[in-house]
Amino acid sequence: MTEPIPDEQPFEQLFPKDFHATPGVEDWRVLFWGAQAFYRTTSFTQAVELVTEIAKVAAAVRHDPDVDVRPEGVAIRTCSRPDGALSRLDAQLAVAVSEAAHRMGLEPDPSALKVVGIAVAQDAGVDLRPFFERVFGYVRVGDEDLVDPLRRGPHLWFHELTNPRPGRGRTHIDLSLPAELTEERTRAAVATGGRLVSGEFLPRTWTVASPENHGVDIAGWADLEA
């Protein structure tokens, strides 16, 4: 007699506030699309050594992260759902990766972390996603986002224009940073000739514009969400 297949366990989301409450994840920040850490290395060989340790951790935890390897360092991103939501597995992986990096004498550098996205404005009743899907070779996540299936390029977020302007395409840049860096980056943007478009409309999040009116949302809210 065939054994019944057990029901899949419901997904239990771990919000950033609870992720940060986990002992041992101090090196990590929650940005758009998951939790991330970056460890500085002195050579490509040392970076590969860290990746070898990360592979052992991933096998033990049974949870695979995304890893970017450069001679200057290794970036690790982990999430448990295509929209970047976290679970306890991500916290377990983060703790074990940090322990491996510390055993190698490596230090984290949160200032190297960032996620860049492109916000595409569209009029009510207009769906631009099919066009950008084909142009970028991206896939849909939810009702508003397109992402690189290999998670390399910037995501595209589609939102409705507050004041309709048919036939007039408009985009701005979304920059997700560790929360403690966003105010400094905002002040630096203004100091170099930019202007503050809106105040802190979300926690640790501001909108600035270049001298030629290119908009950038500098966002730290993802690292603080409860």
C-alpha positions in Angstrom: 0.0 0.0 0.0 1.4 3.4 -1.0 2.1 5.7 2.0 0.2 9.0 1.8 2.2 12.0 0.9 2.3 14.4 3.9 0.9 17.8 3.4 3.4 20.6 2.7 4.1 22.6 5.8 2.7 26.2 5.6 5.2 28.9 5.0 6.1 30.7 8.2 7.6 34.1 7.4 10.3 35.6 9.5 10.1 39.4 9.4 13.3 41.5 9.4 12.8 42.6 13.0 12.7 39.0 14.1 15.5 38.0 11.8 17.7 40.7 13.5 16.7 39.4 16.9 18.4 36.1 16.1 21.8 35.9 17.9 24.7 35.7 15.4 23.2 37.6 12.4 24.8 40.9 13.3 26.8 40.9 10.0 23.6 40.8 8.0 21.1 43.4 6.6 17.7 42.9 5.1 17.3 44.7 1.8 14.9 44.2 -1.1 14.7 40.5 -2.0 16.3 39.0 1.1 19.0 39.1 3.8 22.5 40.0 2.7 26.1 40.1 4.0 29.4 41.1 2.4 32.8 39.9 3.6 36.0 41.6 2.4 38.8 39.3 1.1 42.4 39.9 0.1 42.4 37.8 -3.0 40.2 35.7 -5.3 41.7 32.6 -3.8 40.6 33.6 -0.3 37.1 34.5 -1.7 36.8 31.0 -3.2 37.9 29.5 0.2 35.0 31.3 1.8 32.6 30.1 -0.9 33.7 26.5 -0.2 32.8 27.0 3.4 29.4 28.5 2.4 28.7 25.5 0.3 29.3 23.2 3.3 26.9 25.4 5.4 24.3 25.3 2.7 24.5 21.5 2.4 24.2 21.2 6.2 21.2 23.6 6.5 19.7 22.4 3.2 19.1 25.9 2.0 21.1 27.4 -0.9 22.0 31.1 -1.0 23.0 33.3 -3.9 26.7 34.1 -3.9 28.7 36.7 -5.8 32.4 36.2 -5.8 35.0 38.9 -6.5 38.7 39.3 -5.5 37.6 42.1 -3.2 35.0 40.0 -1.4 32.0 37.7 -1.3 28.4 38.8 -1.2 25.7 36.4 0.1 22.0 36.7 -0.3 19.4 34.4 1.2 15.6 34.2 1.1 12.9 31.5 1.2 10.3 32.8 -1.3 10.6 34.4 -4.7 9.4 37.7 -3.3 12.4 37.8 -0.9 10.5 36.7 2.2 12.6 35.2 5.0 12.1 32.1 7.1 14.0 30.5 10.0 16.2 28.7 7.5 17.6 32.0 6.4 18.5 32.9 9.9 20.2 29.5 10.4 22.2 29.9 7.2 23.2 33.4 8.1 24.5 32.4 11.5 26.5 29.5 10.1 28.0 31.6 7.3 29.0 34.3 9.7 30.7 31.7 11.9 32.6 30.3 8.9 33.7 33.8 7.8 34.9 34.7 11.3 36.9 31.5 11.6 38.8 32.7 8.5 39.4 36.0 10.1 37.1 37.9 7.7 35.2 41.1 8.5 31.8 42.1 7.2 31.3 45.4 5.3 27.7 46.5 5.2 28.6 49.6 3.3 29.1 47.4 0.2 25.5 46.1 0.2 22.9 47.5 -2.1 20.0 46.5 -4.3 19.1 48.6 -7.3 15.6 48.5 -8.9 13.8 50.5 -11.6 10.4 51.8 -10.9 8.2 52.0 -14.0 5.2 54.3 -13.9 2.1 53.4 -16.0 -1.3 54.9 -16.4 -4.4 53.2 -14.9 -5.5 50.3 -16.9 -2.2 49.9 -18.7 0.0 46.8 -18.2 3.6 47.4 -19.4 4.9 44.1 -18.0 4.6 42.0 -21.3 6.8 44.5 -23.1 9.5 44.5 -20.4 9.3 40.8 -19.9 10.3 40.2 -23.5 12.9 43.0 -23.6 14.7 42.0 -20.4 14.0 38.3 -20.4 12.6 38.6 -16.9 9.9 36.7 -15.1 6.9 37.9 -13.0 6.8 37.9 -9.2 3.4 38.9 -7.9 1.3 41.5 -9.6 3.9 44.4 -9.6 7.4 43.0 -10.2 9.6 41.5 -12.9 12.9 39.9 -11.9 15.9 38.4 -13.5 15.4 34.6 -13.2 19.1 34.4 -12.2 18.7 37.3 -9.8 21.6 39.3 -11.3 20.0 42.4 -12.9 17.9 45.2 -11.2 14.3 44.3 -10.6 11.5 46.2 -12.3 8.6 47.5 -10.2 5.4 48.7 -11.9 3.2 51.3 -10.3 0.3 53.5 -11.3 0.9 57.2 -11.9 -0.8 59.4 -9.4 -1.5 62.0 -12.0 -2.3 60.3 -15.3 0.0 61.3 -18.2 -1.0 59.0 -21.2 1.9 58.3 -23.6 4.5 59.7 -21.3 6.9 57.0 -20.0 8.4 57.8 -16.6 10.8 55.9 -14.4 12.9 56.4 -11.2 15.6 54.4 -9.4 15.0 52.5 -6.2 18.1 52.0 -4.1 17.8 49.6 -1.1 20.6 50.1 1.5 21.3 49.1 5.1 19.1 51.3 7.2 22.1 53.0 9.0 23.5 54.2 5.7 20.5 55.9 4.1 20.5 59.3 5.8 24.3 59.7 5.1 23.7 58.9 1.4 20.7 61.3 1.2 22.8 64.1 2.7 25.7 63.3 0.3 23.3 63.5 -2.7 22.0 66.9 -1.6 25.5 68.2 -1.0 26.5 67.4 -4.5 23.8 69.5 -6.1 20.8 67.3 -5.7 17.6 68.2 -3.9 15.4 66.5 -1.3 12.0 65.7 -2.9 10.3 64.2 0.1 11.1 63.7 3.7 11.2 60.5 5.6 8.0 59.0 4.2 8.9 55.5 5.3 11.4 54.6 8.1 14.9 55.6 7.0 13.7 56.3 3.5 14.0 59.5 1.4 13.5 60.6 -2.2 16.1 62.8 -3.8 16.5 64.2 -7.3 19.6 65.0 -9.4 20.2 68.6 -10.7 18.6 67.3 -13.9 15.6 65.9 -12.0 16.4 62.2 -12.0 14.6 60.6 -9.1 16.1 58.1 -6.6 14.3 56.6 -3.6 17.0 55.8 -1.0 15.3 53.1 1.0 16.2 51.7 4.4 12.7 50.5 5.5 13.3 46.9 4.4 15.9 46.4 7.1 13.4 47.5 9.8 10.1 45.9 8.9 8.3 44.3 11.8 
